[in-house]
């Protein structure tokens, strides 16, 4: 997984039946050409053409280190 980062997003939504707020996590495999993002960074990503079996996103910028 060279030049690839895994970005996790957390969305808080109410449960459809019970109404309790639950977290939904989604993982995106992102192309990082210069290997500039590190673990724990906040990043901006952009959708792109399929680059591999899982990669459909690319890194635009690192917002916060």
N, C-alpha and C positions, 0 to 999 in steps of 0.2 A: 504494500500500500504506500509506495513512495509517491509523493506529490498528491496525496489524498488525505483529507481530514473528514472526520465524522462530526456533524453538527447536530446537536439535540435541541429541539424546541419543546417547551412545556406550555400547554394550553389548559386553562382552568375552565371547566364547563360543568353545568349542573347535570346530575344523573337523570336520565329520562324518566325513571319511575319514582325515585325517592327524593329527588331534588337536592341532595347533598352535593356540594362542590367537590369534584374529583379532578385529578390531574391526568391529562393525556399527553404522552410523550411520543414524539416522532423523530426519526433519525434520517438525516440527509447525508449522502456521500458526496463530497464536494472536491472539485479539482483545485489544487493549490500549487500553481506552477513554480513559485520560488520557495516553497516550504516556509512561509513566513508566519503562519498561525501556530500557536502553541496551545497546550491544554489550558482551559479556563478562560481563553480570550473570547470577547464578544465580537462577532464578525457580521458582515453584510454579504449575502450570497445572491446569485442571479441565475435564473433558469437558462439552460443552454441545450444544444443538441446532445443526443446520447454520446458520451465519450467512452463508456464501457458498459458492462452488464448492469451495473448499479449506478454509475455516476451520470447524473442529469443536471448538475448544478456546478457553478464555478464561483470562486472567491472574488469579490469585488474589492473589499478593503477590510482591514482589521480596525474595529472601532475603539476597543479598549483592551489593554493588556492586563 
